[in-house]
Amino acid sequence: AGMISEIHVLLLAKSKLVRTLPEIAGRMRELLMANPKGGNYTTLISGPSRTADIERVAAVGVHGPLELHIILLED
């Protein structure tokens, strides 16, 4: 759903924020070990995708949402 929607809204508890990519990898390993038969699809979204075709026509949001909204929640 995160890849086909035009607008992606993420609700995130502040306690779940991490500072580095290795911390993310560790958290993902924990989740996989807790539920080995669960889904394993992961995406890191930093903003709308940007691409250009052979004619150099720019397109935004081709491979994901056009807008990303992150709402941080107090614990």
HTML snippet that shows the backbone in 3Dmol.js (N, CA, C, O; Angstrom):
<script src="https://3Dmol.org/build/3Dmol-min.js"></script>
<div id="view" style="width:600px;height:400px;position:relative"></div>
<script>
const pdb = `
ATOM      1  N   ALA A   1       0.818  -1.198   0.000  1.00  0.00           N
ATOM      2  CA  ALA A   1       0.000   0.000   0.000  1.00  0.00           C
ATOM      3  C   ALA A   1       0.859   1.257   0.000  1.00  0.00           C
ATOM      4  O   ALA A   1       0.468   2.278  -0.567  1.00  0.00           O
ATOM      5  N   GLY A   2       2.028   1.189   0.634  1.00  0.00           N
ATOM      6  CA  GLY A   2       2.905   2.357   0.682  1.00  0.00           C
ATOM      7  C   GLY A   2       3.490   2.736  -0.659  1.00  0.00           C
ATOM      8  O   GLY A   2       3.920   3.874  -0.850  1.00  0.00           O
ATOM      9  N   MET A   3       3.512   1.795  -1.594  1.00  0.00           N
ATOM     10  CA  MET A   3       4.096   2.077  -2.905  1.00  0.00           C
ATOM     11  C   MET A   3       3.067   2.530  -3.925  1.00  0.00           C
ATOM     12  O   MET A   3       3.439   3.154  -4.918  1.00  0.00           O
ATOM     13  N   ILE A   4       1.786   2.241  -3.722  1.00  0.00           N
ATOM     14  CA  ILE A   4       0.797   2.591  -4.738  1.00  0.00           C
ATOM     15  C   ILE A   4      -0.067   3.782  -4.353  1.00  0.00           C
ATOM     16  O   ILE A   4      -0.824   4.295  -5.177  1.00  0.00           O
ATOM     17  N   SER A   5       0.043   4.221  -3.115  1.00  0.00           N
ATOM     18  CA  SER A   5      -0.767   5.366  -2.697  1.00  0.00           C
ATOM     19  C   SER A   5      -0.109   6.665  -3.160  1.00  0.00           C
ATOM     20  O   SER A   5       1.113   6.739  -3.289  1.00  0.00           O
ATOM     21  N   GLU A   6      -0.920   7.678  -3.405  1.00  0.00           N
ATOM     22  CA  GLU A   6      -0.380   8.981  -3.790  1.00  0.00           C
ATOM     23  C   GLU A   6       0.085   9.763  -2.571  1.00  0.00           C
ATOM     24  O   GLU A   6       1.028  10.550  -2.650  1.00  0.00           O
ATOM     25  N   ILE A   7      -0.582   9.542  -1.441  1.00  0.00           N
ATOM     26  CA  ILE A   7      -0.218  10.215  -0.198  1.00  0.00           C
ATOM     27  C   ILE A   7      -0.011   9.143   0.866  1.00  0.00           C
ATOM     28  O   ILE A   7      -0.886   8.306   1.085  1.00  0.00           O
ATOM     29  N   HIS A   8       1.141   9.168   1.523  1.00  0.00           N
ATOM     30  CA  HIS A   8       1.461   8.197   2.571  1.00  0.00           C
ATOM     31  C   HIS A   8       1.550   8.954   3.894  1.00  0.00           C
ATOM     32  O   HIS A   8       2.315   9.910   4.018  1.00  0.00           O
ATOM     33  N   VAL A   9       0.765   8.521   4.880  1.00  0.00           N
ATOM     34  CA  VAL A   9       0.780   9.129   6.206  1.00  0.00           C
ATOM     35  C   VAL A   9       1.303   8.082   7.181  1.00  0.00           C
ATOM     36  O   VAL A   9       0.760   6.982   7.277  1.00  0.00           O
ATOM     37  N   LEU A  10       2.359   8.434   7.897  1.00  0.00           N
ATOM     38  CA  LEU A  10       2.985   7.528   8.844  1.00  0.00           C
ATOM     39  C   LEU A  10       2.809   8.070  10.251  1.00  0.00           C
ATOM     40  O   LEU A  10       3.187   9.207  10.532  1.00  0.00           O
ATOM     41  N   LEU A  11       2.230   7.255  11.148  1.00  0.00           N
ATOM     42  CA  LEU A  11       2.128   7.599  12.557  1.00  0.00           C
ATOM     43  C   LEU A  11       3.254   6.867  13.267  1.00  0.00           C
ATOM     44  O   LEU A  11       3.335   5.640  13.196  1.00  0.00           O
ATOM     45  N   LEU A  12       4.126   7.602  13.953  1.00  0.00           N
ATOM     46  CA  LEU A  12       5.312   7.004  14.544  1.00  0.00           C
ATOM     47  C   LEU A  12       5.514   7.506  15.958  1.00  0.00           C
ATOM     48  O   LEU A  12       5.545   8.713  16.201  1.00  0.00           O
ATOM     49  N   ALA A  13       5.653   6.574  16.891  1.00  0.00           N
ATOM     50  CA  ALA A  13       5.958   6.946  18.280  1.00  0.00           C
ATOM     51  C   ALA A  13       7.405   7.428  18.342  1.00  0.00           C
ATOM     52  O   ALA A  13       8.286   6.835  17.720  1.00  0.00           O
ATOM     53  N   LYS A  14       7.646   8.487  19.079  1.00  0.00           N
ATOM     54  CA  LYS A  14       9.001   9.034  19.182  1.00  0.00           C
ATOM     55  C   LYS A  14       9.991   8.001  19.718  1.00  0.00           C
ATOM     56  O   LYS A  14      11.170   8.041  19.368  1.00  0.00           O
ATOM     57  N   SER A  15       9.533   7.091  20.549  1.00  0.00           N
ATOM     58  CA  SER A  15      10.422   6.074  21.119  1.00  0.00           C
ATOM     59  C   SER A  15      10.929   5.093  20.066  1.00  0.00           C
ATOM     60  O   SER A  15      11.888   4.364  20.319  1.00  0.00           O
ATOM     61  N   LYS A  16      10.305   5.062  18.900  1.00  0.00           N
ATOM     62  CA  LYS A  16      10.711   4.148  17.832  1.00  0.00           C
ATOM     63  C   LYS A  16      11.747   4.754  16.887  1.00  0.00           C
ATOM     64  O   LYS A  16      12.259   4.064  16.006  1.00  0.00           O
ATOM     65  N   LEU A  17      12.056   6.034  17.063  1.00  0.00           N
ATOM     66  CA  LEU A  17      13.051   6.681  16.203  1.00  0.00           C
ATOM     67  C   LEU A  17      14.436   6.100  16.463  1.00  0.00           C
ATOM     68  O   LEU A  17      14.783   5.795  17.604  1.00  0.00           O
ATOM     69  N   VAL A  18      15.215   5.951  15.415  1.00  0.00           N
ATOM     70  CA  VAL A  18      16.601   5.505  15.545  1.00  0.00           C
ATOM     71  C   VAL A  18      17.505   6.508  14.840  1.00  0.00           C
ATOM     72  O   VAL A  18      17.052   7.272  13.987  1.00  0.00           O
ATOM     73  N   ARG A  19      18.782   6.501  15.201  1.00  0.00           N
ATOM     74  CA  ARG A  19      19.717   7.489  14.660  1.00  0.00           C
ATOM     75  C   ARG A  19      20.507   6.990  13.453  1.00  0.00           C
ATOM     76  O   ARG A  19      20.938   7.793  12.627  1.00  0.00           O
ATOM     77  N   THR A  20      20.702   5.681  13.340  1.00  0.00           N
ATOM     78  CA  THR A  20      21.597   5.175  12.291  1.00  0.00           C
ATOM     79  C   THR A  20      20.968   4.005  11.541  1.00  0.00           C
ATOM     80  O   THR A  20      20.038   3.365  12.031  1.00  0.00           O
ATOM     81  N   LEU A  21      21.488   3.738  10.350  1.00  0.00           N
ATOM     82  CA  LEU A  21      21.024   2.585   9.573  1.00  0.00           C
ATOM     83  C   LEU A  21      21.324   1.262  10.269  1.00  0.00           C
ATOM     84  O   LEU A  21      20.484   0.364  10.218  1.00  0.00           O
ATOM     85  N   PRO A  22      22.489   1.092  10.924  1.00  0.00           N
ATOM     86  CA  PRO A  22      22.708  -0.173  11.652  1.00  0.00           C
ATOM     87  C   PRO A  22      21.660  -0.417  12.744  1.00  0.00           C
ATOM     88  O   PRO A  22      21.299  -1.566  12.999  1.00  0.00           O
ATOM     89  N   GLU A  23      21.172   0.634  13.383  1.00  0.00           N
ATOM     90  CA  GLU A  23      20.111   0.465  14.376  1.00  0.00           C
ATOM     91  C   GLU A  23      18.837  -0.049  13.715  1.00  0.00           C
ATOM     92  O   GLU A  23      18.129  -0.881  14.281  1.00  0.00           O
ATOM     93  N   ILE A  24      18.551   0.446  12.525  1.00  0.00           N
ATOM     94  CA  ILE A  24      17.371  -0.019  11.786  1.00  0.00           C
ATOM     95  C   ILE A  24      17.526  -1.500  11.455  1.00  0.00           C
ATOM     96  O   ILE A  24      16.590  -2.282  11.625  1.00  0.00           O
ATOM     97  N   ALA A  25      18.710  -1.882  10.982  1.00  0.00           N
ATOM     98  CA  ALA A  25      18.951  -3.285  10.633  1.00  0.00           C
ATOM     99  C   ALA A  25      18.774  -4.181  11.850  1.00  0.00           C
ATOM    100  O   ALA A  25      18.190  -5.260  11.745  1.00  0.00           O
ATOM    101  N   GLY A  26      19.271  -3.747  13.003  1.00  0.00           N
ATOM    102  CA  GLY A  26      19.107  -4.531  14.225  1.00  0.00           C
ATOM    103  C   GLY A  26      17.656  -4.683  14.605  1.00  0.00           C
ATOM    104  O   GLY A  26      17.227  -5.765  15.005  1.00  0.00           O
ATOM    105  N   ARG A  27      16.897  -3.617  14.487  1.00  0.00           N
ATOM    106  CA  ARG A  27      15.460  -3.667  14.814  1.00  0.00           C
ATOM    107  C   ARG A  27      14.727  -4.589  13.839  1.00  0.00           C
ATOM    108  O   ARG A  27      13.832  -5.334  14.239  1.00  0.00           O
ATOM    109  N   MET A  28      15.103  -4.540  12.577  1.00  0.00           N
ATOM    110  CA  MET A  28      14.461  -5.408  11.584  1.00  0.00           C
ATOM    111  C   MET A  28      14.765  -6.870  11.871  1.00  0.00           C
ATOM    112  O   MET A  28      13.894  -7.725  11.713  1.00  0.00           O
ATOM    113  N   ARG A  29      16.013  -7.173  12.299  1.00  0.00           N
ATOM    114  CA  ARG A  29      16.352  -8.555  12.674  1.00  0.00           C
ATOM    115  C   ARG A  29      15.508  -9.017  13.854  1.00  0.00           C
ATOM    116  O   ARG A  29      15.035 -10.153  13.877  1.00  0.00           O
ATOM    117  N   GLU A  30      15.318  -8.130  14.840  1.00  0.00           N
ATOM    118  CA  GLU A  30      14.482  -8.472  15.995  1.00  0.00           C
ATOM    119  C   GLU A  30      13.057  -8.810  15.561  1.00  0.00           C
ATOM    120  O   GLU A  30      12.472  -9.786  16.031  1.00  0.00           O
ATOM    121  N   LEU A  31      12.512  -8.004  14.671  1.00  0.00           N
ATOM    122  CA  LEU A  31      11.150  -8.250  14.200  1.00  0.00           C
ATOM    123  C   LEU A  31      11.051  -9.560  13.427  1.00  0.00           C
ATOM    124  O   LEU A  31      10.073 -10.293  13.570  1.00  0.00           O
ATOM    125  N   LEU A  32      12.059  -9.857  12.609  1.00  0.00           N
ATOM    126  CA  LEU A  32      12.056 -11.092  11.830  1.00  0.00           C
ATOM    127  C   LEU A  32      12.155 -12.306  12.749  1.00  0.00           C
ATOM    128  O   LEU A  32      11.471 -13.307  12.536  1.00  0.00           O
ATOM    129  N   MET A  33      12.998 -12.217  13.763  1.00  0.00           N
ATOM    130  CA  MET A  33      13.139 -13.342  14.700  1.00  0.00           C
ATOM    131  C   MET A  33      11.854 -13.549  15.506  1.00  0.00           C
ATOM    132  O   MET A  33      11.510 -14.685  15.834  1.00  0.00           O
ATOM    133  N   ALA A  34      11.153 -12.478  15.824  1.00  0.00           N
ATOM    134  CA  ALA A  34       9.909 -12.582  16.593  1.00  0.00           C
ATOM    135  C   ALA A  34       8.784 -13.177  15.759  1.00  0.00           C
ATOM    136  O   ALA A  34       7.871 -13.795  16.306  1.00  0.00           O
ATOM    137  N   ASN A  35       8.839 -12.999  14.438  1.00  0.00           N
ATOM    138  CA  ASN A  35       7.781 -13.491  13.564  1.00  0.00           C
ATOM    139  C   ASN A  35       8.403 -13.974  12.249  1.00  0.00           C
ATOM    140  O   ASN A  35       8.271 -13.303  11.225  1.00  0.00           O
ATOM    141  N   PRO A  36       9.087 -15.142  12.265  1.00  0.00           N
ATOM    142  CA  PRO A  36       9.812 -15.609  11.073  1.00  0.00           C
ATOM    143  C   PRO A  36       8.931 -15.904   9.866  1.00  0.00           C
ATOM    144  O   PRO A  36       9.425 -15.907   8.738  1.00  0.00           O
ATOM    145  N   LYS A  37       7.644 -16.150  10.070  1.00  0.00           N
ATOM    146  CA  LYS A  37       6.756 -16.419   8.934  1.00  0.00           C
ATOM    147  C   LYS A  37       6.015 -15.174   8.475  1.00  0.00           C
ATOM    148  O   LYS A  37       5.173 -15.243   7.580  1.00  0.00           O
ATOM    149  N   GLY A  38       6.322 -14.051   9.077  1.00  0.00           N
ATOM    150  CA  GLY A  38       5.677 -12.794   8.703  1.00  0.00           C
ATOM    151  C   GLY A  38       6.241 -12.273   7.390  1.00  0.00           C
ATOM    152  O   GLY A  38       7.156 -12.861   6.812  1.00  0.00           O
ATOM    153  N   GLY A  39       5.682 -11.167   6.931  1.00  0.00           N
ATOM    154  CA  GLY A  39       6.153 -10.572   5.694  1.00  0.00           C
ATOM    155  C   GLY A  39       7.567 -10.043   5.828  1.00  0.00           C
ATOM    156  O   GLY A  39       8.003  -9.685   6.922  1.00  0.00           O
ATOM    157  N   ASN A  40       8.275  -9.993   4.727  1.00  0.00           N
ATOM    158  CA  ASN A  40       9.647  -9.500   4.767  1.00  0.00           C
ATOM    159  C   ASN A  40       9.865  -8.354   3.790  1.00  0.00           C
ATOM    160  O   ASN A  40      10.997  -8.092   3.383  1.00  0.00           O
ATOM    161  N   TYR A  41       8.802  -7.675   3.414  1.00  0.00           N
ATOM    162  CA  TYR A  41       8.920  -6.536   2.512  1.00  0.00           C
ATOM    163  C   TYR A  41       9.268  -5.297   3.316  1.00  0.00           C
ATOM    164  O   TYR A  41       8.581  -4.968   4.283  1.00  0.00           O
ATOM    165  N   THR A  42      10.319  -4.614   2.927  1.00  0.00           N
ATOM    166  CA  THR A  42      10.763  -3.423   3.642  1.00  0.00           C
ATOM    167  C   THR A  42      11.096  -2.331   2.633  1.00  0.00           C
ATOM    168  O   THR A  42      11.645  -2.599   1.565  1.00  0.00           O
ATOM    169  N   THR A  43      10.762  -1.123   2.983  1.00  0.00           N
ATOM    170  CA  THR A  43      11.140   0.013   2.152  1.00  0.00           C
ATOM    171  C   THR A  43      11.546   1.170   3.052  1.00  0.00           C
ATOM    172  O   THR A  43      10.920   1.408   4.085  1.00  0.00           O
ATOM    173  N   LEU A  44      12.572   1.873   2.668  1.00  0.00           N
ATOM    174  CA  LEU A  44      12.994   3.074   3.372  1.00  0.00           C
ATOM    175  C   LEU A  44      12.624   4.254   2.480  1.00  0.00           C
ATOM    176  O   LEU A  44      13.149   4.395   1.376  1.00  0.00           O
ATOM    177  N   ILE A  45      11.735   5.082   2.956  1.00  0.00           N
ATOM    178  CA  ILE A  45      11.234   6.204   2.157  1.00  0.00           C
ATOM    179  C   ILE A  45      11.809   7.497   2.708  1.00  0.00           C
ATOM    180  O   ILE A  45      11.634   7.817   3.884  1.00  0.00           O
ATOM    181  N   SER A  46      12.492   8.233   1.853  1.00  0.00           N
ATOM    182  CA  SER A  46      13.054   9.517   2.280  1.00  0.00           C
ATOM    183  C   SER A  46      12.374  10.690   1.580  1.00  0.00           C
ATOM    184  O   SER A  46      12.687  11.848   1.856  1.00  0.00           O
ATOM    185  N   GLY A  47      11.459  10.394   0.689  1.00  0.00           N
ATOM    186  CA  GLY A  47      10.744  11.436  -0.044  1.00  0.00           C
ATOM    187  C   GLY A  47      10.261  10.880  -1.365  1.00  0.00           C
ATOM    188  O   GLY A  47      10.460   9.699  -1.649  1.00  0.00           O
ATOM    189  N   PRO A  48       9.630  11.710  -2.178  1.00  0.00           N
ATOM    190  CA  PRO A  48       9.111  11.217  -3.453  1.00  0.00           C
ATOM    191  C   PRO A  48      10.235  10.819  -4.400  1.00  0.00           C
ATOM    192  O   PRO A  48      11.292  11.449  -4.436  1.00  0.00           O
ATOM    193  N   SER A  49       9.984   9.758  -5.168  1.00  0.00           N
ATOM    194  CA  SER A  49      10.983   9.332  -6.146  1.00  0.00           C
ATOM    195  C   SER A  49      11.040  10.349  -7.278  1.00  0.00           C
ATOM    196  O   SER A  49      10.068  11.045  -7.571  1.00  0.00           O
ATOM    197  N   ARG A  50      12.189  10.411  -7.890  1.00  0.00           N
ATOM    198  CA  ARG A  50      12.366  11.297  -9.051  1.00  0.00           C
ATOM    199  C   ARG A  50      13.074  10.497 -10.134  1.00  0.00           C
ATOM    200  O   ARG A  50      14.026   9.765  -9.865  1.00  0.00           O
ATOM    201  N   THR A  51      12.605  10.646 -11.330  1.00  0.00           N
ATOM    202  CA  THR A  51      13.229   9.951 -12.445  1.00  0.00           C
ATOM    203  C   THR A  51      13.029  10.778 -13.721  1.00  0.00           C
ATOM    204  O   THR A  51      12.217  11.703 -13.751  1.00  0.00           O
ATOM    205  N   ALA A  52      13.762  10.441 -14.749  1.00  0.00           N
ATOM    206  CA  ALA A  52      13.606  11.095 -16.045  1.00  0.00           C
ATOM    207  C   ALA A  52      13.740  10.030 -17.119  1.00  0.00           C
ATOM    208  O   ALA A  52      14.545   9.107 -16.991  1.00  0.00           O
ATOM    209  N   ASP A  53      12.950  10.157 -18.179  1.00  0.00           N
ATOM    210  CA  ASP A  53      13.034   9.186 -19.260  1.00  0.00           C
ATOM    211  C   ASP A  53      14.139   9.601 -20.240  1.00  0.00           C
ATOM    212  O   ASP A  53      14.883  10.547 -19.979  1.00  0.00           O
ATOM    213  N   ILE A  54      14.239   8.899 -21.352  1.00  0.00           N
ATOM    214  CA  ILE A  54      15.287   9.157 -22.340  1.00  0.00           C
ATOM    215  C   ILE A  54      15.216  10.584 -22.866  1.00  0.00           C
ATOM    216  O   ILE A  54      16.244  11.184 -23.182  1.00  0.00           O
ATOM    217  N   GLU A  55      14.016  11.125 -22.958  1.00  0.00           N
ATOM    218  CA  GLU A  55      13.853  12.494 -23.464  1.00  0.00           C
ATOM    219  C   GLU A  55      14.068  13.534 -22.368  1.00  0.00           C
ATOM    220  O   GLU A  55      13.813  14.721 -22.572  1.00  0.00           O
ATOM    221  N   ARG A  56      14.537  13.087 -21.211  1.00  0.00           N
ATOM    222  CA  ARG A  56      14.827  13.961 -20.069  1.00  0.00           C
ATOM    223  C   ARG A  56      13.597  14.684 -19.534  1.00  0.00           C
ATOM    224  O   ARG A  56      13.677  15.831 -19.094  1.00  0.00           O
ATOM    225  N   VAL A  57      12.474  14.003 -19.578  1.00  0.00           N
ATOM    226  CA  VAL A  57      11.246  14.542 -18.999  1.00  0.00           C
ATOM    227  C   VAL A  57      11.182  14.047 -17.553  1.00  0.00           C
ATOM    228  O   VAL A  57      11.100  12.844 -17.306  1.00  0.00           O
ATOM    229  N   ALA A  58      11.219  14.966 -16.619  1.00  0.00           N
ATOM    230  CA  ALA A  58      11.235  14.597 -15.207  1.00  0.00           C
ATOM    231  C   ALA A  58       9.860  14.153 -14.742  1.00  0.00           C
ATOM    232  O   ALA A  58       8.839  14.698 -15.163  1.00  0.00           O
ATOM    233  N   ALA A  59       9.848  13.158 -13.870  1.00  0.00           N
ATOM    234  CA  ALA A  59       8.608  12.675 -13.263  1.00  0.00           C
ATOM    235  C   ALA A  59       8.860  12.485 -11.778  1.00  0.00           C
ATOM    236  O   ALA A  59       9.921  12.006 -11.378  1.00  0.00           O
ATOM    237  N   VAL A  60       7.888  12.859 -10.964  1.00  0.00           N
ATOM    238  CA  VAL A  60       7.998  12.741  -9.512  1.00  0.00           C
ATOM    239  C   VAL A  60       6.959  11.743  -9.025  1.00  0.00           C
ATOM    240  O   VAL A  60       5.821  11.740  -9.496  1.00  0.00           O
ATOM    241  N   GLY A  61       7.353  10.895  -8.081  1.00  0.00           N
ATOM    242  CA  GLY A  61       6.403   9.965  -7.469  1.00  0.00           C
ATOM    243  C   GLY A  61       6.082   8.747  -8.305  1.00  0.00           C
ATOM    244  O   GLY A  61       5.018   8.151  -8.137  1.00  0.00           O
ATOM    245  N   VAL A  62       6.977   8.362  -9.205  1.00  0.00           N
ATOM    246  CA  VAL A  62       6.719   7.212 -10.070  1.00  0.00           C
ATOM    247  C   VAL A  62       6.779   5.905  -9.285  1.00  0.00           C
ATOM    248  O   VAL A  62       5.981   5.002  -9.536  1.00  0.00           O
ATOM    249  N   HIS A  63       7.704   5.789  -8.349  1.00  0.00           N
ATOM    250  CA  HIS A  63       7.927   4.543  -7.624  1.00  0.00           C
ATOM    251  C   HIS A  63       7.465   4.605  -6.176  1.00  0.00           C
ATOM    252  O   HIS A  63       7.940   3.835  -5.341  1.00  0.00           O
ATOM    253  N   GLY A  64       6.576   5.483  -5.879  1.00  0.00           N
ATOM    254  CA  GLY A  64       6.093   5.603  -4.505  1.00  0.00           C
ATOM    255  C   GLY A  64       5.169   6.802  -4.400  1.00  0.00           C
ATOM    256  O   GLY A  64       4.759   7.366  -5.414  1.00  0.00           O
ATOM    257  N   PRO A  65       4.843   7.188  -3.189  1.00  0.00           N
ATOM    258  CA  PRO A  65       3.885   8.278  -2.991  1.00  0.00           C
ATOM    259  C   PRO A  65       4.434   9.627  -3.439  1.00  0.00           C
ATOM    260  O   PRO A  65       5.640   9.870  -3.401  1.00  0.00           O
ATOM    261  N   LEU A  66       3.525  10.495  -3.862  1.00  0.00           N
ATOM    262  CA  LEU A  66       3.897  11.869  -4.205  1.00  0.00           C
ATOM    263  C   LEU A  66       4.169  12.683  -2.944  1.00  0.00           C
ATOM    264  O   LEU A  66       5.001  13.591  -2.948  1.00  0.00           O
ATOM    265  N   GLU A  67       3.462  12.352  -1.871  1.00  0.00           N
ATOM    266  CA  GLU A  67       3.616  13.067  -0.603  1.00  0.00           C
ATOM    267  C   GLU A  67       3.833  12.076   0.519  1.00  0.00           C
ATOM    268  O   GLU A  67       3.234  11.001   0.546  1.00  0.00           O
ATOM    269  N   LEU A  68       4.710  12.456   1.456  1.00  0.00           N
ATOM    270  CA  LEU A  68       4.947  11.662   2.655  1.00  0.00           C
ATOM    271  C   LEU A  68       4.764  12.576   3.853  1.00  0.00           C
ATOM    272  O   LEU A  68       5.419  13.614   3.955  1.00  0.00           O
ATOM    273  N   HIS A  69       3.873  12.192   4.763  1.00  0.00           N
ATOM    274  CA  HIS A  69       3.619  12.958   5.985  1.00  0.00           C
ATOM    275  C   HIS A  69       3.932  12.058   7.172  1.00  0.00           C
ATOM    276  O   HIS A  69       3.384  10.961   7.284  1.00  0.00           O
ATOM    277  N   ILE A  70       4.812  12.517   8.060  1.00  0.00           N
ATOM    278  CA  ILE A  70       5.166  11.752   9.241  1.00  0.00           C
ATOM    279  C   ILE A  70       4.644  12.496  10.460  1.00  0.00           C
ATOM    280  O   ILE A  70       4.984  13.658  10.683  1.00  0.00           O
ATOM    281  N   ILE A  71       3.822  11.822  11.239  1.00  0.00           N
ATOM    282  CA  ILE A  71       3.260  12.397  12.455  1.00  0.00           C
ATOM    283  C   ILE A  71       3.901  11.696  13.639  1.00  0.00           C
ATOM    284  O   ILE A  71       3.698  10.500  13.845  1.00  0.00           O
ATOM    285  N   LEU A  72       4.689  12.458  14.432  1.00  0.00           N
ATOM    286  CA  LEU A  72       5.363  11.901  15.583  1.00  0.00           C
ATOM    287  C   LEU A  72       4.432  11.960  16.793  1.00  0.00           C
ATOM    288  O   LEU A  72       3.843  13.001  17.087  1.00  0.00           O
ATOM    289  N   LEU A  73       4.310  10.849  17.475  1.00  0.00           N
ATOM    290  CA  LEU A  73       3.432  10.736  18.623  1.00  0.00           C
ATOM    291  C   LEU A  73       4.244  10.665  19.900  1.00  0.00           C
ATOM    292  O   LEU A  73       5.256   9.966  19.956  1.00  0.00           O
ATOM    293  N   GLU A  74       3.814  11.380  20.924  1.00  0.00           N
ATOM    294  CA  GLU A  74       4.441  11.290  22.236  1.00  0.00           C
ATOM    295  C   GLU A  74       4.127   9.922  22.826  1.00  0.00           C
ATOM    296  O   GLU A  74       3.048   9.376  22.596  1.00  0.00           O
ATOM    297  N   ASP A  75       5.068   9.367  23.587  1.00  0.00           N
ATOM    298  CA  ASP A  75       4.847   8.047  24.209  1.00  0.00           C
ATOM    299  C   ASP A  75       3.996   8.195  25.441  1.00  0.00           C
ATOM    300  O   ASP A  75       3.696   7.203  26.107  1.00  0.00           O
TER     301      ASP A  75
END
`;
const viewer = $3Dmol.createViewer("view");
viewer.addModel(pdb, "pdb");
viewer.setStyle({}, {cartoon: {color: "spectrum"}});
viewer.zoomTo();
viewer.render();
</script>
